[in-house]
Amino acid sequence: MKAATIQLETLTCPSCMQKIEGAVKKLEGIDKDTLKVLFNSSKVKVNFDEDKLGIDQIEGAITNMGYEVLKSNVK
């Protein structure tokens, strides 16, 4: 498992959090129990199985929803 912190452009409303959370949860390999979309800091924190998907796929799910990814940190 890898842990990712993804910095987004500023989130403007709580429904944005729900949209992003829903899109990321659909991805195979996401640890749904660790997924947190933080409204105040505009960050997504999640653990994922690197054998099933990469950070680029997580970022793609977010950008496909219309949100801008500024940077990602994977450990």
N, C-alpha and C positions, 0 to 999 in steps of 0.2 A: 504494500500500500504506500502511496505517496500522499503527502499533504500539500494542498494548494491554497494560496491566498491570491485572489484576483482583485486588483484595484480597478474600479469602474469609474466612468464619468459620473458626476453627481446624480444620485437617484432623487427624483423630485416628489415621489409619492409612495405610500405603502403598497399600492397595487403593483407598482414596479417590482417590489420585492417578491410578491407572490408570482408574478409572471416569470421572473428569472428562476425562482425556486422550482416552479413547475417544469420549465424547460430542461433544467439541469437534472432533475429527478428522473426524467425519462431516459437518460443515457444509461446504457448497460455498463456496469463497472463502478458506478457512483455508490459510495457508502452513504445512504440516505440519512442515517442517524447522525452523521457529522456535518451535514449540509446546513450552513447558516448564511443567510443574506443579511448583512448588517446595514440598515438604512442610514444611520447617522454617519458612518464612515465610508459608505458606498463600496463595501467589500463583500466578496463571496469567499467563504472558507469551506473547504470540503476535502475529504479523503477519497481517493479513487484507486482502482486496481489498474496499474500501468500495463498489465498484460491484456486488458480489454479495451482501454482507450487512453488517449494522450491529452495533454493540456490543450492542444490545438482544437480538439473536438469539443471540449468544455467551453473554450473561448468562442468557438463557432456557434454553439447553441445560444450563447448570450448575445453575440452580434446579430444573429438571425432574428432575434427578438427586437432589434433596433437599439441596443445599448452598446456604448463604446467601451472596450477594454483598454485601459491605459497601460497596465503591466501585470505580469504574473510572477509569482515566486513559488517554486516547487521544491519540496524537501523530501 
